[in-house]
Amino acid sequence: MEERYLELIKILNEANYNYHVLDQPTITDQEFDKYLRELITIENEHPDWIRDDSPSQRIGGQVIDEFSKVTHEIPMLSLSNVFNEEEIMAFHNRIVKEGIHPKYVCELKIDGLSVSLLYKNGKFVRAATRGDGVVGEDITHNVRTIKTVPLTLTEPVDIEVRGEIYMSKKTLEEINRNRAENHLPLLQNPRNAAAGSIRQLDSKIAAKRNLDCFIYHLPNPLDYGIATHQEALDYMQHLGFKINPNNRLVDGIDEVLEFIGYHTAHRKELPYEIDGIVIKVNSIREQQELGYTVKYPKWATAYKFPAEEVLTKLRDIIFTVGRTGQITPNAVLDPVIVMGSTVSRATLHNEDFVKERDLMIGDIVSIRKAGDVIPEVIEVKKERRTGEEQPFVMIHECPICGSTLQKKPDQVDYFCLNEKCPARNIEGLVHFVSRNAMNIDGLGEKIIEDFYNLGYLGTIVDIYSLGQHREDLTLLEGYGEKSIDNLLLSIEDSKKNSLERLLFGLGIAHVGSKTAKILASHYLTMNHLMEATLEQLKDIPDVGPIIAQSVVLYFQDPDHRALIEELKQLGINMNYLGSIVSQNENFVGKTFVVTGTLSSMTREEAKEAIEQMGGKTVDSVSKKTGVVIVGENPGSKYEKAQSFGIPIWNEDEFIEYLKTDTN
C-alpha cells in the first residue's frame, strides 16, 4: 500500500503541474478527484505516512496564531520606477555610460504580492513575504495551498526563488458573485484580494481563493552556473516553477519601447492584472558591474503604467482669476503621479462643483486626468475622514484686487468685474502669447508676471513695444542678451500670424481656437469681421447666437476697436492666410479624434489638415465620433473606439484619404 501511496503522490503532483503550470491537462477532473480520494483514504489509515509534498496538504487546514518573522538571507530589494519614455531612456543611457550595451529581458509586472520560496533538497520548506526587504513574514501554511507552487522540484537542489502571488480576474469575479449572493462585502481588486487571502491565519480560506503564482527571479544564479537572466528563467521552469510566457529577450531600448507599447494596448486582454513592465539587463556579469544603490538594483527598473485614477490629500482650496474675471477654485494636492506626470493642482471649476462633491480641506480625494490631459477631482473618500477636515467657504471678494465679486442669477460662476484687475490683465497677456494664439516663444507666465510687476507690460500693445526696453531687460537677473533677443525675434515673427490666431488671442468670450478659424476663414479680413451683423454671424455653421452676440458686443466696444487700430499700426497681420476649406467627402461633416504618436506630422498638424478638408476634431471619443485616427501607442481612446464600433484609420490610411481629391 505504501508503494501505491507514493505512486498516487507522483500522479497527482504531475497532474497538478501539467494542468496549472503548463495548461496541458493529462487526466480528467474526475480521474484527479478519484486519485485524491484514494490518497486521502490511505493517509487517514496511515497518518504517519503523510509527506509534506502530498497533494492533500494543498487543501488547507493549518491554523496559526500569528505570522512569525523571517530574515531573508539575500535581501528582497524593490525596483526603481519609471513613468514615461524619457525616464526609460534615462535608465538606458545611465547603463550605456558605463560602457555596457545590454540586451534586456522584458517581463510583465504582475499586480500581486511578492513572495520568496525556499527549497531544501528539492522539497518546499518555507514561503515568506518581502516585508521591509530584510525581514518578512512566514506564510508557508497558505502558500502550500497554491497549486502552481511545486512541493517537490524536478531536481533535489537547495534553492530560493522569488515571484508574485496573484488572483486571476475570473477568480475574483467568481468570489464576488458568491459574496454578493451571501450579502457580504465585495473584494475590491485582484491585488488586495490576493494579499488579504495570503494573510489569513486559517489556510482553508486561502485554499478556497484559488491563488496563483509566477516565479521571476533567482537571486544567486552564479551558484548554479547560470550566466543570464533568461537562462535563470529557463532553469526555474525546468525545476517545475510557473514562469510567465510573455517574457521576452530584446536587443536594445527600441525593442523595450515596442514591448511596452504592445502590452500597454493589450493589457486588458490578459486573464490577470498587470501594472507595468519590468526591464532587466540580461547578462549576470553586466548586472554585477552595474551593482546596486542602497535601495534598488541599477540593472533593472519597473515602468509603471499611467494610473487612471489615484488617491491623494486635498491640502487647500485656492482661488484664481481668469482673463475674463472668472473666479475658479483650485485644489492644492499632495503631489501624486497620474498617467505619467506629477499632479499637485486640479481645477474645481466653480462653487457648485465643490458643494456637489462635498469637498472639505483635508479630505482624501480620488483624481484622474480628464481626456488623458487635465487633472480632475472625481470624489471624496468620506470613510477616510478624521473629523479634522475644514469646510469649503466661497469667497466674495477678488483675491487680487479686492473688488466685490458678482454672480448673475443664471450663472454658476463668480466674476471680478474690475477690468484693471492685475490678475485679469496678466491672464489676458498669457492667453495672447499662448501656443494656439500668437505663439510667442520665451514669454511664459512667470516672465509676463515679472515684466508686468516691473512696469514693462500692461497691455497687449506693450508686448510689441518691449524692444524699446531691450537694454534694461538684458540687465535683469536671469535673462541676458541672447534670451531677450530671441524673445524680441519671436515677437516680431508673431506679426505675420494668420488672422485666426489674433482673434483667439484677443480673448473674445466664447471664441475658442476652432471658432476663431471658422470666423477668419469666412470673413478673410479683420475689417469685414468687425462690420458683421448679428444675423450674419448667426447664419455661419457652428457659430450660433451666443457666440455671434459675443463677437458683436466685443467689436462695438470703442476700446476694443482702438486696440485693433493700434495693432494694425504696429504691423500685425489682419488677414486670413490659411487655405480655404477643401470639400473632401472623406472628411466633410465628420467628427475626428486623433490619438497616439504620428510619424509624419504632429497631432496639431493632423487636426489642421482635417479641418481644411471640412472635418471637425474633438479630444474625446464618444458614440457620435465619426472616425478615430491612431498612431503609435494610442491608448484608451483606441480601445474605446473599438468598443463603440467606430471606424479606425491608421496613419497611412489617413494620409491616403487626405490625398483623395473629391471636389
VENTAPE-V47172 format. One record per run of one state. SS is the DSSP state (H for helix, E for strand, C for the rest). FROM is the first residue (numbers start at 1). TO is the last residue. Records with the same first field share a line. If there is no record, write none. Layout:
SS=FROM-TO  FROM-TO
This chain:
C=1-1  22-28  46-46  50-54  59-62  64-68  72-79  83-84  97-103  111-112  121-122  130-134  139-139  144-151  153-158  167-168  182-189  199-201  209-211  219-220  225-227  240-247  251-252  270-273  282-282  291-291  293-296  298-299  305-309  322-325  339-340  348-350  357-359  362-363  371-373  381-381  385-389  392-396  398-403  405-405  407-414  416-421  434-444  454-459  464-465  475-480  495-498  506-512  524-524  531-533  539-543  557-557  570-574  576-590  596-596  598-602  613-615  618-626  631-631  633-635  645-646  660-663
H=2-21  29-45  47-49  55-58  85-96  140-143  169-181  190-198  203-208  221-224  229-239  253-269  284-290  351-356  382-384  422-433  445-453  460-463  466-474  481-494  499-505  513-523  526-530  534-538  544-556  558-569  603-612  636-644  651-659
E=63-63  69-71  80-82  104-110  113-120  123-129  135-138  152-152  159-166  202-202  212-218  228-228  248-250  274-281  283-283  292-292  297-297  300-304  310-321  326-338  341-347  360-361  364-370  374-380  390-391  397-397  404-404  406-406  415-415  525-525  575-575  591-595  597-597  616-617  627-630  632-632  647-650
